[in-house]
Amino acid sequence: NFEVLPEAREKIPAVTHVDHTASIQTVSRNQNPRRYDILAEFEKITGLPVLLNTSFNLRGYPIVRTPREAFAACVSSGIDVLLLEHCLIEKEVLDVKAYTSFRLTAKGD
């Protein structure tokens, strides 16, 4: 873990642990050009070259494993944008009510 500088803590609270450290991973264009380009574009938009890597699931539901489950989680939650391979889904342009047939299967079902 690395210490998060005091001036950065309020900008990236989701990645800052209680001891003011963060577990970081770096990406070079050579290693992973697509992920590098996503980070670079995110930095242009937000001023922050940081993304949080976390498991993708909603509370009470299993981790997302398929594109269908990812889409269902998106339309069932507060997620605004979903990037699936080369497909960018912006929730604000969807008629979310048209996708009510998408149901997530809770653990134990």
Residue, then its C-alpha position, 0 to 999 in steps of 0.5 A: n500500500f502507498e500513502v495517499l497525499p493529503e491533498a488527494r484524499e478528498k478527491i479520491p475517498a473511495v480508494t483511500h483506506v482509513d489509514h490514508t493508504a491505497s492499494i494501487q495498480t498501474v497500467s502502461r499503454n504497452q501492457n494494456p492499451r485499451r485500459y490505458d486509453i480509458l484511463a487517459e480519457f477519464e483523466k481528460i474528463t475528470g482531471l483524475p487518472v484514477l479508477l476504482n477496481t471493485s467487484f461488480n455486484l449489487r447488495g444481496y446479489p452474486i457477482v456479475r458474470t455475464p453481459r446480461e447480468a451486467f446490463a440487469a445490474c445497470v438498469s436495476s441500480g444507480i449505475d449511470v454508464l456501463l462499458l461492455e467490451h466495445c459497447l457503451i450504454e448510457k442509462e439516461v438515454l435508455d427507457v429503463k421501464a422497457y427493461t423491467s423483465f430483466r431480473l437479478t437472481a438473488k443468492g440462494d434462489 
